[in-house]
Amino acid sequence: MTVSGDVARTLRELREEVCALHAELPRYGLVVWTAGNVSARVPGADLLVIKPSGVPYDDLTPENMVVCDLEGTVVEGDHAPSSDTQAQAYVYRNRPAIGGVVHTHSPYATAWAARAEPVPCVLTMCADEFGGEIPVGPLAVIGDDSIGRGIVETLDGGRSSAVLMQNHGVFAVGRTARDAVKAAVMCEDVARTTHLARQLGEPTPIPAELAAQLFERYQNVYGQREDRS
């Protein structure tokens, strides 16, 4: 498959963005060694950009990011793509509004995943970012689209932008790749603080109705908006 014109320009920009976003994962302590990845949907094309498999973070460049179609087949790149490519391609095929997917093995969130236990909504930050608890998805095989199916099935009908895949780790999604990275960072922070709270006793849950209100405010009112004077 040959890409040209506007799509080619978009690909160059996304290669740079996805490469740069990978630096945020070790910066926030979400990954070790070569684990984890960031991917982005290519607007206007059935393509995604993702990290090459097994390449150290310090060696990542825009040029060695891999471009795949939404079946996970390599379209551009000299490296094999991440082993999570099939799973993330499935997410993009089945959730058109998702523009970015991030996978981490961040320690506190993954500890909840090892227990197959959702992170309860006991903090306003959890309500703001995830609209309720951070759910657990099923144990799934790595390398095909099984994980993708688990992500989509677990997140469908809910507000959460992150899922703890049982015995595995975190998958976070967003409108853009940057949004997905933010969700992964917030997931680990909420998982850590909730774990610490449980060392002191049973945390007090936020009522579902209030969690929904907090989510609505944070997602639609908080921060700066270009269309607001």
Protein Blocks (a to p, Z undefined) as FASTA:
>chain_A
ZZehjllmmmmmmmmmmmmmmmmmmmnopaghjeccdddddehiacdddddehiafklgc
fklpccddfeopafbdjbdcdfklmmmmmmmmmmmkbcbdcddfbfklmmmmmnopacdd
fbfklmmmnopacdddddddehiamlmmmmmmmmgopabfbdcdehibccdddfblklmm
mmmmmmmmmmmmmmmmmmnoccddddfklmmmmmmmmmmmgocdfkbZZ
